[in-house]
Amino acid sequence: MLELLLSFVFWSVVAFCCSIVGYVFTSILLYEDVMNWYGRLLGKLPGWLGKPLGLCSICFTGQLTLWIQIYYCHKIEDFANLIYFPYTISLAIFLVKKYK
């Protein structure tokens, strides 16, 4: 029971951090000169490829969450925490609506 609770807390923190990183990364990418070259490079790609790589904060957050889940779980079969994908994307949508 304690392991389940700690897993819930850990993945909640990971989801929150992924949402913030996704929003901040795309904000820097689109509006600052720091990563402007990467934004121009992504702008030349088709939308289905450019959005998950950084043009859309919600899409980028979903990709970030997917790869972090794969990295920590090491296998697709261990995805017992699939609830965190919608949670992370919901947090990203909230950040986009609140701070735009």
Secondary structure as UniProt FT lines:
FT   HELIX           2..31
FT   HELIX           36..43
FT   HELIX           47..50
FT   HELIX           51..55
FT   HELIX           57..73
FT   HELIX           76..78
FT   TURN            80..83
FT   HELIX           84..99
//
